[in-house]
Amino acid sequence: MKRLFITACILLLAAGAVCAQNSVSAYTTLEEPLAKALFEQFQKETGITVNFVRLSGGEAIARMEAERNNPQASIWVGGVGLDHITAKSKNLTIPYSSRYSNNTSSTFKDPQNFWIGLYVGPLTFATNLDRAKELGLTPPKSWADLLKPEYKGQIRMANPNSSGTAYNVIATIRTLNNKDEEAAFSYLKKLDSNIDQYPSAGAAPGKSVAIGEIPIAIGYAHDQVKLKAEGANLEIHAPSEGSGYELASMSLIRGGKDQLNARKLYDWVLSSKNAQKLFTQWYLVLVAQGAEKHPLALSLDQIKTVNQDMAWDGDAVNKKRLLDRWNAEIGSKR
């Protein structure tokens, strides 16, 4: 009996080891339905299960910092590139040179291989034409337009403390003002007068506009194009002065327990045609050479963009200082 008990224990331990070998824990900042479809396809092709948690960019960094001594995930998929730069500067991620990274231009990856870009998306304004008509509003087409008094309480954007999308708005406004932070925060304070609320996730304002809860949202083009394609009566404009953009990226988490499978997932995301197809179906403009593009997707060459200094904007010290100022002068006044 004792021998049978020992044998049973050994079998259970072996089964546990096999399960551990066939799974990987991940954080993702992709929209949850896309993340679910992507990781299920990975499991279908490789047999490796992805146990994922969906977090905004700021939440992902906060979670990794809190878990620094005992990481609960091994890979972070998606999320604004500025947040991945911040994670690098906080020593939360590790370099990895995938054999598939050569398909991505050096413009879209970290020179030390701490992160790699997956897709780009410009900041745009979405206007619900039905609500705008009810309220007698015309869709904004510039950053200057957003300050018009008729938009008071009619615009929604995410909270920059939790949303990489909203932090990109701050960085963009700073760049448009020739890096003059006094001028940038003067603009942001005026914009605040027209903002009704700051939800935590970058895609949330667009969803609220799609259902007519609020007429105008600031967000990324792919999120807004998807809502329009699904039937929302939206008009989308890139700001005429110039738009900032995200470079959604991927990183390996320092100290993650599933490094082997994390690397397999990393390689698969970069190389799988099925993965690329899923991204394209969400109107995301992939940066890998030869990747397909959805005909409705809005790419950077179709709009005027600002000359972003991503290394500066994503640096943890710079980001903290800008967010502390936003909280002191704007967020805490709400």
C-alpha positions in Angstrom: 0.0 0.0 0.0 2.8 2.4 0.9 4.5 1.6 -2.4 1.3 2.3 -4.3 0.9 5.6 -2.4 4.4 6.7 -3.3 3.9 5.7 -7.0 0.7 7.8 -7.1 2.5 10.8 -5.6 5.3 10.5 -8.2 2.7 10.3 -11.0 0.9 13.4 -9.7 4.1 15.3 -9.5 5.1 14.3 -13.0 1.6 15.4 -14.3 2.1 18.7 -12.6 5.5 19.1 -14.2 4.0 18.3 -17.7 1.2 20.9 -17.1 3.8 23.5 -16.1 5.9 22.8 -19.2 2.8 23.3 -21.4 1.7 26.7 -20.1 2.9 30.3 -19.8 1.6 33.2 -17.8 1.2 36.5 -19.6 0.1 40.0 -19.1 -1.6 41.6 -22.1 -2.8 45.1 -23.0 -4.5 43.9 -26.1 -8.3 44.1 -26.1 -9.5 41.0 -24.3 -11.4 39.3 -27.3 -8.3 39.7 -29.5 -6.0 38.4 -26.7 -8.3 35.4 -26.2 -8.4 34.6 -29.9 -4.6 35.1 -30.3 -3.6 32.9 -27.3 -6.1 30.2 -28.2 -4.6 30.0 -31.7 -1.1 29.7 -30.1 -2.4 26.9 -28.0 -3.9 25.2 -31.0 -0.6 25.3 -32.9 1.8 24.6 -30.1 -0.1 22.8 -27.3 1.0 25.5 -24.9 -1.8 27.2 -22.8 -1.5 30.9 -22.1 -2.8 32.0 -18.7 -3.3 35.7 -19.3 -4.5 38.7 -17.4 -5.7 41.8 -19.3 -4.3 45.1 -17.9 -3.9 48.6 -19.1 -0.3 49.7 -19.7 0.0 51.6 -16.4 -1.6 48.7 -14.5 0.9 46.2 -16.1 3.9 48.3 -15.0 2.5 48.6 -11.5 1.8 44.9 -11.3 5.3 44.0 -12.4 6.8 46.5 -9.9 4.8 45.0 -7.1 5.8 41.5 -8.1 9.4 42.3 -8.8 10.7 39.7 -6.2 8.2 37.1 -7.3 7.0 37.6 -10.9 3.7 36.1 -11.7 4.0 36.4 -15.5 6.8 35.9 -18.0 5.7 37.9 -21.0 3.9 41.2 -21.7 2.1 41.3 -25.1 0.7 44.5 -26.4 0.6 47.9 -24.8 1.9 51.3 -25.8 5.6 51.2 -26.6 6.2 54.1 -24.2 5.1 51.9 -21.4 7.5 49.1 -22.5 10.3 51.7 -22.5 9.3 52.7 -19.0 9.4 49.0 -17.9 12.9 48.7 -19.4 14.1 51.8 -17.5 12.7 50.3 -14.3 14.6 47.1 -14.9 11.4 45.1 -15.1 12.1 43.4 -18.4 15.0 41.5 -20.1 16.5 41.5 -23.6 15.7 38.8 -26.1 16.9 38.6 -29.6 14.4 36.5 -31.5 15.4 34.9 -34.7 12.3 36.5 -36.2 13.1 40.1 -35.1 15.0 40.7 -38.4 11.6 41.1 -40.1 11.1 44.3 -38.0 12.9 47.5 -38.9 15.3 49.0 -36.3 12.9 52.0 -36.1 10.4 49.8 -34.4 12.5 47.9 -31.8 14.8 48.5 -28.9 18.4 48.6 -30.0 19.2 46.4 -27.0 16.4 44.0 -27.7 14.3 44.8 -24.6 11.1 45.3 -26.5 9.9 44.9 -30.1 7.1 46.8 -31.9 4.1 44.9 -33.2 1.8 47.5 -34.7 1.4 51.3 -34.9 -1.7 53.4 -34.3 -2.2 57.2 -34.5 -4.2 59.2 -32.0 -7.4 60.3 -33.5 -10.8 61.9 -32.5 -14.0 60.0 -32.9 -17.3 61.8 -33.0 -20.7 60.2 -32.8 -22.6 62.0 -35.6 -26.0 61.3 -34.1 -25.2 62.8 -30.7 -23.2 65.6 -32.3 -26.3 66.5 -34.4 -28.5 66.5 -31.3 -26.2 68.9 -29.6 -25.4 71.1 -32.6 -21.7 70.1 -32.6 -19.4 69.7 -35.6 -16.6 67.1 -35.3 -13.3 68.4 -34.1 -10.4 68.2 -36.6 -7.6 69.7 -34.6 -6.1 69.9 -31.1 -7.1 73.5 -31.2 -10.7 72.6 -31.9 -10.9 70.5 -28.7 -10.7 73.7 -26.7 -13.8 75.3 -28.1 -16.3 76.3 -25.4 -19.1 74.4 -27.2 -17.3 71.1 -26.4 -17.5 71.7 -22.6 -18.2 68.3 -20.9 -18.5 66.6 -24.3 -15.1 65.0 -24.7 -13.8 61.9 -23.0 -10.2 60.6 -22.8 -8.5 58.0 -20.6 -6.6 58.6 -17.4 -2.9 58.9 -18.1 -2.0 57.3 -14.8 -3.3 54.0 -16.0 -3.6 54.4 -19.8 -0.6 54.5 -22.1 -3.0 56.0 -24.7 -3.7 59.1 -22.5 0.0 59.5 -21.5 0.7 59.5 -25.2 -1.7 62.5 -25.5 0.4 64.4 -22.9 3.7 63.5 -24.7 2.2 64.6 -28.0 1.0 67.9 -26.7 4.5 68.5 -25.2 6.1 67.7 -28.6 3.7 70.0 -30.5 4.7 72.8 -28.1 8.4 72.4 -28.9 8.8 70.5 -25.6 7.7 73.6 -23.7 6.0 72.0 -20.7 4.5 75.3 -19.5 2.7 75.7 -22.8 1.8 72.0 -22.9 0.2 72.1 -19.4 -1.6 75.3 -20.2 -3.2 73.5 -23.1 -4.0 70.4 -21.0 -5.7 72.5 -18.3 -7.9 74.1 -20.9 -8.7 70.7 -22.4 -9.6 69.5 -19.0 -12.5 72.0 -18.9 -14.0 70.1 -21.8 -13.4 66.5 -20.5 -16.3 64.9 -18.7 -14.3 62.0 -17.2 -11.1 60.0 -17.4 -11.7 56.2 -17.5 -8.8 53.9 -16.8 -8.5 52.2 -20.2 -7.5 53.9 -23.4 -10.2 52.2 -25.6 -13.0 53.0 -23.1 -13.8 56.5 -24.4 -14.3 55.3 -28.0 -16.7 52.6 -26.8 -18.7 55.3 -24.9 -18.9 57.4 -28.0 -20.0 54.4 -30.1 -23.1 54.0 -27.9 -23.8 57.7 -27.8 -23.0 58.2 -24.1 -20.7 61.0 -25.0 -20.2 62.7 -28.4 -16.4 62.9 -28.7 -13.5 60.7 -27.7 -9.7 60.8 -28.0 -8.1 57.5 -28.7 -6.3 55.3 -31.2 -7.5 55.0 -34.7 -7.7 51.2 -34.9 -10.1 51.1 -31.9 -12.3 53.7 -33.4 -12.2 52.2 -36.9 -13.3 48.9 -35.5 -16.3 50.5 -33.8 -17.2 52.3 -37.0 -16.9 49.1 -39.0 -19.2 47.4 -36.5 -21.9 49.9 -37.2 -21.4 52.9 -35.0 -22.1 56.2 -36.8 -18.7 57.8 -36.2 -16.6 60.3 -38.0 -12.8 60.0 -37.3 -10.2 62.7 -37.7 -6.5 62.8 -37.1 -5.5 66.2 -35.7 -4.4 68.6 -38.4 -1.4 69.9 -36.3 0.0 66.4 -36.1 -0.8 63.2 -34.3 1.2 61.2 -31.8 1.1 57.4 -32.3 1.6 54.2 -30.3 4.0 51.5 -31.2 2.3 48.6 -29.4 5.1 46.3 -28.3 6.1 43.1 -26.6 8.6 42.3 -23.8 9.8 39.5 -21.6 9.4 40.0 -17.9 12.5 39.8 -15.7 12.4 36.8 -13.4 9.4 35.2 -15.1 9.1 31.5 -14.3 8.1 30.3 -17.8 11.0 31.8 -19.8 11.2 28.9 -22.4 7.5 29.1 -23.3 7.5 32.8 -23.1 10.2 32.9 -25.8 8.1 30.4 -27.9 5.1 32.7 -27.6 7.3 35.8 -28.4 8.7 34.0 -31.6 5.2 32.8 -32.6 3.6 36.3 -32.4 6.4 37.6 -34.6 6.3 34.8 -37.2 2.9 33.3 -37.4 0.7 34.2 -40.4 -2.3 33.2 -38.3 -1.3 35.7 -35.6 -0.8 38.4 -38.2 -4.2 37.7 -39.6 -5.9 38.1 -36.2 -4.2 41.5 -35.7 -5.2 42.6 -39.2 -8.8 41.7 -38.5 -8.7 44.2 -35.6 -7.6 47.0 -38.0 -4.1 47.0 -36.5 -1.2 48.2 -38.8 1.6 45.7 -38.3 5.2 46.8 -38.6 6.7 43.5 -39.6 7.9 43.5 -43.2 5.5 41.9 -45.7 2.6 41.9 -43.2 -0.9 42.4 -44.6 -3.0 45.5 -43.9 -6.7 45.8 -43.6 -8.1 48.2 -46.3 -10.0 50.2 -43.6 -7.0 50.5 -41.3 -5.4 54.0 -40.9 -1.6 53.9 -41.2 0.9 56.5 -40.3 1.7 57.4 -44.0 -1.9 58.6 -44.4 -1.7 61.3 -41.7 0.6 64.0 -40.4 2.5 62.7 -37.4 4.7 64.5 -34.7 8.4 63.7 -34.4 8.1 61.7 -31.2 11.2 61.1 -29.0 10.0 57.8 -27.7 13.1 57.1 -25.6 12.6 60.4 -23.7 8.8 60.1 -23.4 9.1 56.5 -22.1 11.9 57.1 -19.6 10.5 56.4 -16.1 11.9 59.6 -14.6 10.4 61.8 -17.3 7.1 60.0 -17.3 6.8 60.2 -13.5 7.5 63.9 -13.5 4.9 64.6 -16.2 2.3 62.4 -14.5 3.0 63.9 -11.1 2.4 67.4 -12.6 -0.8 66.2 -14.3 -2.1 64.8 -11.1 -1.2 67.9 -9.1 -2.5 70.5 -11.6 -5.4 68.6 -13.2 -6.2 65.1 -11.8 -6.4 66.2 -8.2 -8.7 69.1 -9.1 -11.5 66.8 -10.4 
